Amino acid sequence: MNAQDIYRSKRITIDEAVSHIQSDNDVIVAQCASEPQGCMSRFHIVGDRVRNVRVFSVLTLKEYDFYMKKEMQGHFELASWFHAPGSRAALKAGTGTVTYVPNMLHRAATDRIHAHRPDIFFGTCTPPDKHGFVSLSLGITYEKDIMDHARLVVLEVNPRLPRTFGDTQVHVSEVDYFVEHDQEVPSLPAPVPNATDLQIGAYIADLVEDGSTLQLGIGGIPNAAALALKGKKDLGVHTEMLVDSMMELYQMGVITNARKALKPGKFLTTFAMGSRKFYDWLDDNVAVEFQRGSWVNNPAIVAQNSRMVSVNTCISVDFTGQVASESIGTSQYSGTGGQSDTAQGAVAGFDGLGKSIIACYSTAKNGTVSTITPTLPLGSAVTLHRSHVDHVVTEHGVARLRGRTVRERTQELISIAHPDFRAELIEQARKLGYL
């Protein structure tokens, strides 16, 4: 058979695809804009005949019945590498259907494969081209690695997905089943930065030199940082997540990727999410290269970039520099993501000019709590070890921690804390013997 005949022979319905889920299966689904929403919306239909099915995902976008309904307890469990609003809501509701998987993003797939071979992978793709290749389109953070090891691979074919380049191409002969599901691609509106975001963004931009290679996350602070970079020249991108602001800086001529040491001329990313305009820009765009997260986020690869700058956000920082970005005490809020990967890679840059920037507001809970704290709340996960912390930024300035003593770190961090808390923080630091 030719490629088109192979494709047609493998087409099944969504419910037929979901029927392949069996008890005790490990099911891995693609993340974010690559989420197979047609199939995931129907996982619950087999709930009455299966038990102990674990569904692994990052940033699940919708509140699916298979983990939001308490009656799914014992039948399905969402094993999340990074919590999103839905999984947080299920945890709060006590459904007993959500758990967290500690990980560093570049090892999420390989570590899970080591623990248990995946049974089924559900992802999304473009329709096949004339040569029989589909594009995995908007993400291969862990998806391609899982596909290589899964016992069964099911892809939702969505004609609205952009065709992208890099390691996203898969021949139809390598896929077990296809389901056709035409829907709007999940989008992520660019957040509008507030005044605090803009102040933090300005401090971050001051740390970025012309010719730097950037990793930026998503949210008000990274978006504000992008806005503040408009006066820079010849920036490059090597990032876990590609977003609208990077497209906009490219169209302004700020990002050229011309001075990158690794893959000059190319955006390097592992997944993307943004607006419809952004997806149209990505379609058939040879300037953008998608590679596996096990490579893009590997600190040793990140370190091969020139003037690498990694920008991430956090929840709180203690006086010694320990960064908590994923939990509030024992309550898991999000996940490690790629923060540790890119922060370590940036400071280990081959040219010695890399920078890691951790940013946060100086207060939380409507100004009643300082995010600069003597110690982290009991049970907090340390996302970035203090030995790897470089710059910490709030709306009150920049604390430079790399290579500094605990006393120096304490002084630096208190200087960027909110003024309303500084006297109290100084007193607590003296009691701890830090000042």
C-alpha positions in Angstrom: 0.0 0.0 0.0 1.1 3.6 -0.6 1.2 6.1 2.3 -2.3 7.3 1.8 -3.7 3.8 1.8 -1.8 3.0 5.0 -3.3 6.1 6.6 -6.8 5.3 5.6 -6.5 1.7 6.8 -5.5 3.0 10.3 -8.4 5.5 10.8 -10.8 4.7 13.6 -13.3 6.6 15.7 -12.5 8.3 19.0 -14.5 5.8 21.0 -12.7 2.9 19.2 -9.4 4.4 20.2 -10.4 4.9 23.8 -11.6 1.3 23.9 -8.0 0.2 23.8 -7.4 1.4 27.4 -7.2 -1.5 29.8 -6.9 -1.9 33.5 -3.4 -1.1 35.0 -2.4 0.8 31.8 0.0 3.7 31.8 -1.5 6.2 29.3 0.6 9.2 28.3 -1.0 12.1 26.6 0.5 15.1 24.7 0.6 18.4 26.5 -0.7 21.9 26.1 -1.7 22.9 22.6 -0.9 19.3 21.5 -3.4 17.9 23.9 -5.7 15.2 22.3 -8.9 16.7 23.5 -11.2 14.6 21.5 -9.9 11.4 23.0 -9.4 12.7 26.5 -13.0 13.9 26.6 -14.0 10.3 26.2 -11.6 8.5 28.5 -14.3 8.3 31.2 -16.6 6.1 29.0 -14.4 3.1 29.9 -14.3 3.9 33.6 -16.8 1.3 34.6 -14.7 -1.6 33.2 -11.1 -0.5 34.0 -9.2 0.0 37.2 -5.9 1.7 38.1 -5.3 3.5 34.8 -2.8 6.3 35.2 -2.8 9.1 32.7 0.4 11.1 32.6 0.4 14.7 31.3 1.9 18.2 31.6 -0.4 21.2 32.0 -3.7 19.5 31.3 -5.9 22.3 29.7 -9.4 21.0 30.3 -11.3 19.6 33.3 -11.9 16.1 31.9 -14.4 13.8 33.5 -11.9 11.0 33.9 -10.2 12.9 36.8 -12.7 15.6 37.8 -15.4 13.2 38.9 -15.0 11.5 42.3 -16.5 8.3 41.0 -13.5 7.9 38.8 -11.4 7.2 41.9 -9.8 3.8 41.6 -10.5 3.7 37.9 -8.4 6.6 36.6 -5.7 8.8 38.1 -4.2 11.9 36.5 -0.4 11.7 37.1 0.7 15.3 36.5 4.2 16.4 35.7 3.0 20.0 36.2 -0.3 21.0 37.8 -2.8 23.2 36.0 -6.1 24.8 37.2 -8.0 21.6 36.6 -5.7 19.3 38.6 -5.5 21.8 41.4 -9.3 22.0 41.5 -9.6 18.2 41.6 -7.0 18.1 44.5 -9.0 20.8 46.4 -12.2 18.9 45.8 -10.7 15.7 47.2 -11.5 13.5 44.2 -8.6 11.2 44.9 -7.9 11.1 41.2 -4.8 13.3 40.9 -1.2 12.8 41.9 2.1 14.6 41.1 5.2 13.2 39.4 8.5 14.9 40.7 10.7 15.5 37.7 13.1 17.7 35.8 11.5 18.3 32.4 14.4 17.1 30.3 14.2 13.7 32.0 10.4 13.4 32.4 10.0 10.9 29.6 13.2 8.9 30.2 12.6 8.6 33.9 9.0 7.4 33.4 10.1 4.9 30.8 12.7 3.7 33.3 9.9 3.2 35.9 7.3 1.6 33.6 7.0 1.1 29.9 4.1 3.3 28.6 1.2 1.3 27.3 -0.6 3.8 25.1 0.3 7.3 23.8 -2.4 9.7 22.7 -1.2 12.8 20.8 -2.1 15.1 17.9 -0.7 15.8 14.5 -1.4 17.4 11.1 -2.9 15.4 8.2 -0.2 13.4 6.3 1.7 15.1 3.5 2.1 13.6 0.0 5.0 11.6 1.3 3.0 10.1 4.2 4.6 12.2 7.0 2.5 13.9 9.7 3.9 16.7 11.8 3.5 16.5 15.6 3.2 20.3 15.3 3.3 22.2 18.6 5.2 19.9 20.9 7.7 17.2 21.3 8.8 17.9 24.9 8.4 14.2 25.9 6.0 13.0 23.2 8.5 11.6 20.7 10.4 9.8 23.3 7.2 8.2 24.6 6.1 7.3 21.1 9.4 5.4 20.6 8.5 3.1 23.6 4.7 2.9 23.8 3.0 -0.4 23.0 0.3 1.5 21.1 0.3 5.0 19.5 -2.9 6.9 18.7 -2.8 10.3 17.0 -5.7 12.8 16.6 -5.4 14.4 13.2 -6.4 18.1 13.3 -6.1 20.1 10.0 -5.9 23.3 11.9 -2.5 22.5 13.4 0.5 24.2 11.9 3.1 22.0 10.2 6.4 22.6 12.0 10.0 21.4 11.4 12.8 19.7 13.4 12.1 16.3 14.9 8.3 16.6 14.5 7.9 14.4 11.5 6.5 10.9 11.8 5.6 8.5 9.0 2.1 7.0 9.0 3.6 3.6 9.1 5.0 4.3 12.6 1.5 5.0 14.1 -1.0 2.4 15.1 -4.2 4.4 14.8 -5.4 7.8 13.6 -8.6 9.5 14.7 -9.8 12.6 12.8 -10.8 15.5 15.0 -11.2 19.0 13.6 -11.2 21.6 16.3 -9.8 25.0 17.1 -6.2 24.6 18.4 -6.0 25.5 22.1 -4.8 29.0 22.4 -3.1 31.1 25.1 -3.9 34.8 25.1 -0.8 36.9 26.0 -1.3 38.2 29.5 -1.4 42.0 29.9 1.4 43.0 32.2 0.5 45.2 35.2 2.7 48.0 36.6 4.6 45.6 38.9 5.2 43.2 36.0 6.6 46.1 33.9 9.0 47.2 36.7 10.3 43.7 37.1 10.5 43.3 33.3 12.7 46.5 33.1 15.1 45.1 35.7 15.3 41.9 33.8 15.9 43.7 30.5 18.8 45.6 32.1 20.6 42.2 32.7 20.2 41.2 29.0 23.0 42.2 26.7 22.9 42.5 23.0 23.6 39.1 21.3 22.2 37.1 24.3 20.3 33.9 23.8 17.0 33.8 25.7 14.8 31.4 27.5 11.5 33.0 28.6 8.5 31.4 30.2 4.9 32.5 30.1 3.0 34.9 32.3 2.9 38.6 33.1 6.5 38.9 34.2 8.1 37.1 31.2 5.8 39.0 28.9 6.8 42.3 30.5 10.4 41.3 30.1 9.9 40.7 26.4 8.3 44.2 26.1 11.3 45.7 27.8 13.7 44.1 25.3 12.5 46.1 22.3 15.7 48.2 22.4 18.1 45.2 22.2 19.9 43.9 19.2 20.6 40.4 17.7 18.9 38.4 20.4 18.6 34.6 20.0 16.1 32.0 21.3 16.8 28.6 22.9 13.7 28.0 25.0 11.5 25.3 26.4 8.3 27.1 25.4 7.9 29.4 22.4 5.2 32.1 22.7 3.7 35.1 20.9 6.2 37.7 22.4 9.1 35.9 20.8 7.4 36.1 17.4 6.7 39.8 17.9 10.4 40.5 18.8 11.5 38.6 15.7 9.1 40.7 13.5 10.6 43.9 15.1 14.1 42.8 14.3 15.1 42.4 17.9 15.4 38.6 17.7 17.6 37.6 14.7 19.2 34.4 16.1 22.2 35.5 14.1 24.7 35.5 17.0 23.8 32.2 18.5 26.6 29.8 19.1 24.3 26.8 18.8 22.1 26.5 15.7 22.5 30.1 14.5 19.6 31.5 12.5 17.1 29.2 14.3 14.6 29.4 17.1 15.1 26.3 19.1 12.1 25.1 21.2 10.4 22.0 22.5 6.8 23.2 22.5 4.8 26.2 21.6 1.5 27.8 22.6 -0.1 31.1 21.8 -2.6 32.8 19.5 -4.0 31.8 16.2 -1.8 34.5 14.6 1.2 32.8 16.2 0.2 29.3 14.9 -0.1 30.8 11.4 3.4 32.2 11.7 4.7 28.8 12.8 3.2 27.0 9.9 5.9 25.9 7.4 8.4 28.3 9.1 11.9 27.0 8.6 13.2 29.6 11.1 11.7 27.6 13.9 13.1 24.2 14.9 11.4 21.9 17.4 13.5 19.3 19.2 12.9 16.8 22.0 12.9 18.2 25.5 15.5 15.6 26.5 17.9 17.6 24.2 16.6 21.2 24.3 16.3 21.3 28.1 19.4 19.3 28.8 21.6 21.6 30.9 24.7 20.5 29.0 23.0 21.6 25.8 21.7 24.8 27.2 25.3 25.6 28.3 26.5 25.5 24.7 24.7 28.8 24.0 26.5 32.1 24.0 25.4 34.7 26.6 22.6 32.4 27.7 19.9 34.1 29.8 17.2 32.0 31.5 14.2 33.8 33.0 11.9 31.9 35.3 9.4 32.8 38.1 8.9 31.5 41.6 6.7 31.6 44.6 9.3 32.4 47.3 13.0 32.6 48.1 14.6 32.1 51.5 17.6 34.0 52.9 20.1 31.4 51.8 18.8 31.4 48.2 16.6 28.3 48.1 13.9 28.9 45.5 10.4 27.4 45.8 8.5 27.6 42.5 6.1 24.8 42.6 4.6 24.3 46.0 3.3 26.3 49.0 4.4 24.2 51.9 3.1 20.6 51.2 0.5 21.8 48.7 1.7 21.1 45.2 0.7 24.1 43.0 2.5 23.6 39.7 5.7 21.7 39.0 9.4 21.9 38.5 9.0 22.2 34.7 12.2 23.3 33.0 13.3 25.8 35.6 16.2 23.8 37.1 17.2 22.6 33.6 17.6 26.1 32.0 18.9 27.8 35.2 21.7 25.4 35.6 22.5 25.4 31.9 22.7 29.2 31.7 25.1 29.6 34.6 27.3 26.8 33.2 27.5 28.5 29.8 30.7 27.7 27.9 31.6 31.4 27.6 31.1 32.2 31.3 28.6 35.0 30.4 25.4 33.2 31.0 22.8 34.4 33.5 19.9 32.8 35.4 17.2 35.1 36.5 14.5 34.1 39.0 11.7 36.7 39.3 8.7 37.2 41.6 6.6 39.9 43.2 7.9 41.0 46.6 4.6 40.1 48.3 1.7 37.7 48.0 -1.8 37.4 49.3 -2.7 41.0 48.5 0.5 42.4 50.1 0.1 40.6 53.4 3.0 38.1 53.0 6.6 38.6 52.0 7.9 36.3 49.2 11.4 36.9 50.6 11.4 34.7 53.7 13.9 33.6 56.4 13.0 30.0 55.7 10.7 28.3 53.3 7.3 27.1 54.6 7.5 23.6 56.1 7.3 21.0 53.4 8.0 23.3 50.5 9.7 21.7 47.5 13.0 23.3 46.6 12.8 23.8 42.8 16.2 25.4 42.4 19.0 24.5 44.8 20.6 27.6 46.3 24.0 26.6 44.8 22.5 27.2 41.4 20.8 30.5 42.1 22.2 33.5 40.3 20.0 36.6 40.1 16.7 37.2 41.9 14.5 40.0 40.8 11.5 41.7 42.3 9.9 45.1 41.6 12.3 46.6 44.1 15.5 45.6 42.4 18.0 42.8 41.6 19.8 40.6 44.2 23.0 39.0 42.9 23.6 35.7 44.8 26.0 33.7 42.7 29.1 32.9 44.8 28.0 34.9 47.8 27.9 34.0 51.4 24.7 33.4 53.4 25.3 36.8 55.0 25.7 38.5 51.7 22.7 36.7 50.2 20.5 37.7 53.1 21.5 41.4 52.7 20.9 41.3 49.0 17.5 39.6 49.3 16.3 41.9 52.1 17.2 44.9 49.9 14.7 43.7 47.2 12.0 42.7 49.7 9.0 45.0 50.1 9.9 48.0 52.3 7.0 47.1 54.6 8.7 43.9 55.6 12.4 44.8 55.7 12.6 45.7 59.4 11.0 42.4 60.4 13.2 40.5 58.0 16.3 42.1 59.4 15.2 41.1 62.9 14.6 37.5 61.9 17.9 37.4 60.0 19.7 38.4 63.2 17.9 35.8 65.2 19.1 33.2 62.7 22.7 34.4 62.9 22.6 35.5 59.2 23.4 39.1 60.0 
